[in-house]
Amino acid sequence: MKKALLLSILLALVAGPAFGASLTLIQPNGGEELTLGETYQIKWNAVGVSQKVKLVLIRSGGAYVGVIAGNLNAGDQGYSWKIGDYQGGTADPDTNYKIRVIAVNDPQLVDESDKPFTIKAAASAPDYSLNTNFVKIDKKNIYNLDPNFHSISITSPQANGQYTAGQPLHIAWNKDIGVSGYIYMALLNDKGAELEGIANIPNTGTYDGWTPDSKYTWPGNLYRIRLTIKNPSNAQHGTGQSGLFSIMAPPPLQKVTRSLARNGETETTQTRSYHDEGMPECLSASHPLPGRAPGTREIKIGHHVASGRHGECDWYEAFYFQGKVSFDLEAIKGKDIIEAKLLVSMSEFLEKGPQGTLATNEECDSNCDVYVKDSNFPGGLLTSFSMFAGGEKKSLDVTQAVKHWAAGNPNNGLLFRAKLDHSQYSESVCLKYYATMFLTVKYIEYK
């Protein structure tokens, strides 16, 4: 019995680990969240172990992933690991990893993480594609220990400032920083993540070319502007960030009713037809003048037909008049038009009946037609009116014409003309003079 017990002890000493030797994994030991690609210190404790050890990445439950490192001195008791790397590959992000430390020549000297740890994916790197000269600044530059680093002081936007979406944001900085090159500017959130590349411009000290979008107006969201510069010909570089600021939604637009008044620019045109028998004495025939010339802001419409005999010559002459009134309405382009009124007055009415009609003139119509001089205006005819004596006034509704012009259509003015364009009698006179031509427009403006 004693011989058997002694033999068992000897076998145990030969087959098992050295008496009192142990390996204990200290970290990671479960529950850690490690980021893929970063550096992490794996630690273990070795007691009485003189041989080499290796580190193995496994799944919770023991499934083998790969050898992290082999032939490590047990006494080092630590290894700097690029998280996820193993010989021949890289681990996928997951939540059920463990690390095992094991003696190379004695598999019974072994320990592993008590619980699984997580390897998570690395955060996406910012896109610096707008700036071919961009350089990332490492942590030591933040503390200005790099002699080639230059700090950029941003004076606008200001910390705790409130700025409005839809309006250009004024960005200003100290341009005299000792670095030549292009400034790359970006919008960051309050965690430092880049949300939007704004511009890549020369170092001018100011920039007003960026307008914040309404998507940045969520209550409580805060932002920074970051500026970065690098001289591609040397190691000089710099960066700076503004204080945190907010972007507010613009206030609702208020509807205001406004008025516009314009005097019309007037012009009278005429067409003339003339006939004689080509006899020499017709050249010296006396022709009557068709009324007077219109005055300032006055137009003349209608007709004047006359005929006569001079020696052996018979002649015939007819004039037809129409007036144009135009207005400068650039100020109301794009506005919502409420109404437009044109004040017109009659300054003179000349009438003469044709010969042989008992002093009546059925061709002299008191009506005046008003047209919009644009082929795209529906129907062309805007309105008609009648006046019979000097001093009489009318207020014409020209709202549809002004709406047509405010919508961006060509503004060629209004055409005033009589209905008659050919007279059958001589002598026949029907001339009407209209004046004032004062336009008032009511429209809506949003501010």
C-alpha positions in Angstrom: 0.0 0.0 0.0 2.8 2.4 0.9 4.6 1.5 -2.4 1.5 2.3 -4.4 1.0 5.7 -2.7 4.7 6.6 -3.3 4.4 5.6 -7.0 1.3 7.8 -7.4 3.0 10.8 -5.9 6.1 10.3 -8.2 3.8 10.1 -11.3 2.0 13.3 -10.3 5.3 15.1 -9.9 6.5 13.9 -13.3 3.2 14.5 -15.3 1.9 17.7 -13.6 3.1 21.3 -13.5 6.1 22.3 -11.3 5.2 22.2 -7.7 3.6 25.6 -6.7 3.7 27.0 -10.3 0.7 29.0 -11.6 -0.6 31.3 -14.4 -3.4 33.8 -13.7 -5.0 36.1 -16.4 -5.6 39.5 -14.8 -7.1 41.5 -17.8 -9.3 41.4 -19.7 -11.2 39.4 -17.2 -14.8 40.0 -18.4 -17.2 42.9 -19.1 -14.7 45.2 -20.9 -15.6 47.0 -24.1 -12.6 47.2 -26.3 -12.4 49.1 -29.6 -11.2 47.3 -32.7 -7.7 48.5 -33.8 -6.9 50.4 -30.6 -4.0 49.2 -28.3 -4.8 47.3 -25.1 -2.5 45.9 -22.4 -3.1 42.2 -21.7 -1.8 41.3 -18.2 -1.2 38.0 -16.4 0.5 36.9 -13.2 3.1 34.0 -13.4 4.4 32.3 -10.2 7.2 29.7 -10.5 7.0 29.6 -14.3 10.2 29.9 -16.2 9.1 28.6 -19.6 7.5 30.5 -22.5 3.8 31.3 -22.6 1.4 32.2 -25.4 -1.9 34.2 -25.6 -4.9 32.8 -27.5 -8.1 34.5 -28.5 -11.1 32.2 -27.9 -14.9 32.5 -27.9 -16.9 32.1 -24.7 -17.4 28.4 -24.5 -13.8 27.6 -25.7 -14.1 27.9 -29.5 -10.6 28.7 -30.9 -10.2 32.0 -32.8 -6.4 32.4 -33.2 -3.0 32.9 -31.5 -2.4 36.5 -30.5 1.2 36.0 -29.6 3.6 33.0 -28.8 6.9 32.5 -27.1 6.4 35.3 -24.6 8.5 35.3 -21.5 6.2 34.4 -18.6 7.9 36.9 -16.4 6.9 39.8 -18.7 3.4 39.5 -17.3 2.1 41.8 -20.0 1.6 42.2 -23.8 0.5 45.3 -25.8 -2.2 44.0 -28.1 -3.7 45.7 -31.2 -7.3 44.8 -30.3 -8.7 42.1 -32.6 -5.4 41.1 -34.3 -4.3 37.5 -34.2 -1.9 35.5 -36.3 -3.4 35.3 -39.8 -6.5 37.5 -39.3 -8.6 40.1 -37.4 -11.5 39.3 -35.2 -15.0 40.5 -36.0 -16.8 42.8 -33.6 -18.7 40.7 -31.1 -19.6 40.3 -27.4 -18.4 36.9 -26.5 -14.6 36.8 -26.5 -12.1 35.6 -24.0 -8.3 35.5 -23.8 -6.4 32.4 -22.6 -2.8 32.4 -21.3 -1.0 29.0 -21.5 2.5 27.6 -21.0 4.0 26.6 -24.3 5.3 23.3 -23.0 2.9 22.6 -20.2 -0.8 22.9 -21.3 -1.9 22.3 -17.7 -0.4 25.7 -16.7 -3.3 27.7 -18.1 -5.9 30.4 -17.2 -8.5 32.5 -19.2 -10.9 35.4 -18.7 -13.5 34.6 -16.1 -16.3 36.2 -18.3 -16.5 37.3 -21.9 -15.6 40.8 -23.1 -16.7 42.8 -26.1 -14.8 43.9 -29.2 -16.7 46.8 -30.8 -16.2 48.4 -34.2 -14.1 51.5 -34.5 -15.9 54.8 -35.0 -15.9 56.1 -38.7 -13.2 58.5 -39.4 -14.2 62.0 -40.6 -14.2 62.6 -44.3 -11.6 65.2 -45.1 -12.0 65.0 -48.8 -12.8 68.7 -49.2 -9.2 69.5 -48.2 -6.3 67.9 -49.9 -3.9 69.6 -47.5 -5.6 68.4 -44.3 -3.6 66.9 -41.5 -4.9 65.3 -38.4 -3.6 66.9 -35.2 -2.5 64.4 -32.5 -3.1 65.0 -28.8 0.2 66.6 -28.1 -0.6 69.4 -30.5 -3.7 70.3 -28.4 -1.3 71.3 -25.6 0.9 73.2 -28.1 4.0 71.1 -27.5 4.6 70.7 -31.2 6.8 73.6 -32.4 5.2 73.5 -35.9 1.7 73.8 -34.5 -0.2 77.1 -34.6 -3.5 77.8 -32.8 -6.3 79.4 -34.7 -8.4 81.8 -32.7 -12.1 81.9 -33.9 -14.0 85.1 -33.0 -17.3 84.2 -34.7 -19.5 82.3 -34.1 -19.3 83.0 -30.4 -19.7 80.6 -27.5 -23.4 80.4 -26.4 -24.4 82.4 -29.4 -27.8 81.7 -31.1 -27.8 81.8 -34.9 -30.6 81.4 -37.4 -31.1 78.7 -40.0 -31.5 80.0 -43.5 -29.3 83.0 -42.9 -25.5 83.1 -43.7 -23.3 82.3 -40.7 -20.5 84.8 -40.3 -17.3 82.9 -39.6 -14.2 84.9 -38.5 -10.8 84.0 -37.2 -7.3 85.4 -36.7 -5.6 84.9 -40.0 -2.2 86.0 -38.9 -1.1 82.6 -37.5 2.2 82.1 -39.3 1.0 79.4 -41.7 0.2 79.9 -45.4 -2.2 77.6 -47.1 -5.9 76.8 -47.3 -8.4 76.8 -44.4 -10.6 73.8 -44.2 -13.7 74.5 -42.1 -16.2 72.0 -40.8 -19.3 71.9 -38.6 -19.0 69.6 -35.5 -21.5 68.4 -33.0 -20.9 68.8 -29.3 -19.2 65.4 -29.2 -16.6 66.6 -31.8 -17.9 64.5 -34.7 -17.8 66.2 -38.0 -21.3 66.8 -39.5 -20.6 68.8 -42.6 -17.6 70.0 -44.5 -18.3 73.7 -45.1 -15.5 75.0 -47.3 -11.8 74.8 -48.3 -10.7 78.4 -48.9 -7.7 80.8 -48.8 -6.8 82.1 -45.3 -8.8 85.4 -45.6 -9.9 85.7 -42.0 -13.7 85.7 -42.7 -16.2 83.6 -44.6 -19.9 84.3 -45.2 -20.7 81.7 -47.8 -22.3 79.0 -45.6 -26.0 79.0 -44.6 -27.0 76.6 -41.8 -29.8 74.1 -42.8 -33.0 73.8 -40.9 -32.1 70.2 -40.0 -29.7 71.6 -37.4 -32.4 73.4 -35.4 -33.4 70.5 -33.1 -33.8 72.0 -29.5 -30.8 71.3 -27.3 -28.4 70.6 -30.1 -25.1 72.4 -29.9 -22.4 72.9 -32.5 -18.8 74.1 -33.1 -16.9 75.4 -36.1 -13.5 73.8 -36.6 -10.8 75.4 -38.8 -7.7 73.5 -39.9 -4.7 74.6 -42.0 -1.6 72.9 -43.3 1.2 74.2 -45.5 2.0 71.4 -47.9 5.6 72.6 -48.4 6.6 72.3 -44.8 5.5 70.9 -41.4 3.6 74.1 -40.3 0.0 73.4 -39.5 -2.7 74.6 -37.1 -6.3 74.2 -35.9 -8.9 75.8 -33.8 -12.5 75.4 -32.7 -15.2 77.9 -31.8 -17.2 77.7 -28.6 -20.5 75.8 -28.6 -23.4 77.6 -30.2 -27.0 76.8 -31.2 -28.8 77.1 -34.5 -32.4 78.3 -34.2 -35.4 78.0 -36.5 -36.2 81.3 -38.2 -39.2 83.2 -36.7 -42.5 82.8 -38.7 -43.0 85.3 -41.4 -45.4 88.1 -40.8 -47.8 89.1 -43.5 -47.8 92.9 -44.1 -50.1 94.8 -46.6 -48.2 97.5 -48.5 -49.1 100.0 -51.2 -47.2 101.2 -54.3 -48.0 104.2 -56.4 -46.7 104.9 -59.9 -47.3 107.6 -62.5 -47.6 106.1 -66.0 -45.2 106.9 -68.8 -47.4 107.7 -71.9 -46.9 107.4 -75.6 -49.3 108.1 -78.5 -48.8 106.4 -81.9 -50.6 107.0 -85.1 -51.2 105.3 -88.5 -51.9 107.5 -91.6 -53.4 106.7 -95.0 -53.2 109.3 -97.8 -54.4 109.3 -101.3 -54.3 111.8 -104.2 -54.4 111.6 -108.0 -50.7 112.3 -108.4 -51.3 115.7 -109.9 -48.7 118.4 -109.3 -51.1 120.8 -107.7 -51.8 118.2 -104.9 -48.3 118.9 -103.5 -49.4 122.3 -102.4 -52.8 121.2 -101.0 -53.5 122.4 -97.5 -54.2 119.5 -95.1 -55.9 120.0 -91.7 -54.0 119.0 -88.5 -55.7 116.2 -86.7 -56.2 117.8 -83.3 -53.4 118.8 -80.9 -50.4 116.8 -79.6 -51.0 115.1 -76.3 -49.4 116.7 -73.2 -47.5 115.2 -70.2 -49.0 111.9 -69.0 -51.7 112.3 -71.6 -52.7 110.0 -74.5 -54.8 110.5 -77.6 -57.0 107.9 -79.2 -59.6 108.0 -82.0 -59.6 109.1 -85.7 -59.6 112.1 -87.9 -60.6 111.7 -91.6 -60.6 114.6 -94.1 -60.8 115.0 -97.8 -60.7 117.9 -100.3 -60.1 119.3 -103.7 -57.1 121.4 -104.7 -57.4 122.7 -108.3 -57.9 119.6 -110.3 -56.7 117.3 -107.5 -58.9 115.3 -105.2 -57.1 114.1 -102.0 -58.1 111.9 -99.0 -56.2 111.6 -95.6 -57.1 109.5 -92.5 -55.3 109.3 -89.1 -55.9 106.6 -86.4 -54.5 107.1 -82.9 -53.9 104.8 -80.0 -52.1 105.3 -76.7 -49.7 103.3 -74.6 -49.2 103.6 -70.8 -46.4 101.8 -69.0 -45.3 101.5 -65.3 -42.1 100.6 -63.5 -43.2 97.7 -61.3 -39.9 95.9 -60.6 -40.5 96.5 -56.8 -43.5 94.1 -56.8 -42.1 91.2 -58.8 -43.0 88.0 -57.0 -45.4 89.7 -54.6 -49.0 88.6 -53.9 -51.1 91.3 -55.5 -54.4 92.2 -53.7 -55.7 94.8 -56.1 -54.5 97.4 -58.6 -56.5 100.6 -59.6 -55.7 103.0 -62.5 -57.1 106.5 -62.2 -57.8 108.0 -65.6 -59.3 111.4 -66.4 -60.7 112.8 -69.7 -59.1 116.1 -70.6 -60.8 116.7 -74.0 -63.3 115.2 -76.4 -63.3 116.4 -80.0 -66.1 115.3 -82.3 -67.2 116.3 -85.8 -69.8 114.6 -87.8 -69.2 113.6 -91.4 -70.5 115.8 -94.2 -74.0 115.1 -95.3 -75.1 113.3 -92.1 -77.0 116.2 -90.4 -74.2 116.8 -88.0 -74.4 113.3 -86.5 -71.4 111.0 -86.2 -72.3 107.4 -85.7 -68.6 106.5 -85.9 -67.7 108.5 -82.8 -68.0 105.9 -80.0 -67.4 107.0 -76.4 -65.9 103.6 -75.4 -62.2 103.0 -74.9 -60.8 99.5 -74.9 -57.7 98.7 -72.7 -55.5 95.8 -73.7 -52.4 94.1 -72.0 -49.6 94.2 -74.5 -48.6 90.6 -74.1 -49.7 87.8 -76.3 -49.7 85.4 -73.3 -52.3 87.5 -71.4 -55.6 85.5 -71.6 -57.9 87.2 -74.1 -55.7 90.3 -74.4 -58.6 92.7 -73.5 -58.4 93.9 -69.9 -61.3 96.3 -69.6 -63.4 98.9 -71.3 -64.7 102.3 -70.1 -66.6 105.3 -71.4 -66.3 109.1 -70.7 -68.0 111.9 -72.5 -66.6 115.2 -71.2 -63.4 116.9 -70.1 -62.8 116.6 -66.3 -64.6 113.3 -66.0 -62.6 110.6 -64.1 -62.7 106.8 -63.9 -61.0 104.3 -61.6 -60.1 101.2 -63.7 -59.6 97.8 -62.2 -56.3 96.6 -63.7 -55.5 93.9 -61.0 -55.2 91.0 -63.5 -52.7 92.9 -65.5 -50.5 93.8 -62.5 -50.7 90.2 -61.2 -49.6 89.0 -64.7 -46.6 91.3 -64.5 -45.8 90.5 -60.9 -45.6 86.8 -61.9 -42.6 87.6 -64.1 -44.3 88.0 -67.4 -43.1 90.8 -69.8 -44.3 94.2 -68.7 -45.0 96.0 -72.0 -47.7 98.3 -70.6 -51.4 98.9 -71.4 -52.7 99.8 -74.9 -55.7 102.2 -75.1 -57.6 102.3 -78.4 -61.0 103.1 -79.9 -63.1 100.4 -81.4 -63.1 102.0 -84.9 -60.1 101.3 -87.0 -61.6 102.3 -90.4 -63.9 105.2 -91.2 -66.3 105.3 -94.1 -66.9 109.1 -93.9 -65.1 112.3 -94.6 -65.0 114.6 -92.8 -65.2 112.5 -89.5 -63.5 113.5 -86.3 -63.6 111.5 -83.0 -60.6 112.3 -80.8 -60.4 111.6 -77.0 -57.6 112.8 -74.7 -57.0 110.9 -71.5 -54.7 112.1 -68.7 -53.7 111.4 -65.1 -52.7 107.7 -65.5 -52.0 107.2 -61.8 -51.6 103.6 -60.7 -52.0 102.3 -57.1 -51.2 98.7 -56.1 -51.9 96.9 -52.8 -49.8 93.8 -52.2 -48.7 91.5 -49.5 -45.1 91.3 -48.2 -43.8 88.7 -45.8 -41.1 89.8 -43.3 
